[in-house]
Amino acid sequence: MAITTGDALIVVDVQNDFCEGGSLAVPGGEDVVPVINGLVQYCESRQIPMFFSRDWHPENHISFKEQGGPWPPHCVQGQKGAAFHPELYIPSSAAVISKAASPDKDAYSAFDGTELLEMLRDQSILRVFICGLATDYCVKSTALDALKEGFEVFIVTDGIKGVNVQPDDSSRALEELDQQGAWLTTSYEAVEF
């Protein structure tokens, strides 16, 4: 089950606004950073492709409450909240995937409205390992889209955290992913020493 040639790592939305002190903080969101950094270093040393998605909203984004959406303003292009967590290691070889960058389109999945699928196909990727924020929104949506596109999907469970608007949203998201064919794994199982 370890990450190897033909695999890719997808790191979802580990941005300041989703971490402690952010406008849409995921409880314990910053706790995933050391786990993810370990995965990134492992992948970098083995030349495994890595993709870092980010919410990249304009100031008048449709998902913001002021525009009739459900969320407070977050991850606004060029602002501190949209930056990746300062301790997150992003190698120069990694690709950054910006999503929901137009005012009238929201996107939870890193595949939605981006070139991620094409980039994975161009590199003949068969399996994706997904970690990041938040389990019950963007991680879940990204994983479901990856499954629909025929990838074998592994969710790195110690590298994710959820919003849990409803108390069991994250556990329900993982159950759904499991039922849809995703594998639940840990960072320890994903690396081979």
ABEGO torsion letter per residue (X at the ends): XBBBBGBBBBBBGBBAAABBGBABBBBGAAAAAAAAAAAAAAAAAAGBBBBBBBBBBBAABAABAAAGBABBBBGBBGBAAABBBAABBBBAABBBBBBGABAABBBABAABGBAAAAAAAAAGBABBBBBEOBAABAAAAAAAAAAAAGBBBBBBAAABBBAGABAAAAAAAAAAAAAAGBBBBBAAAABBX
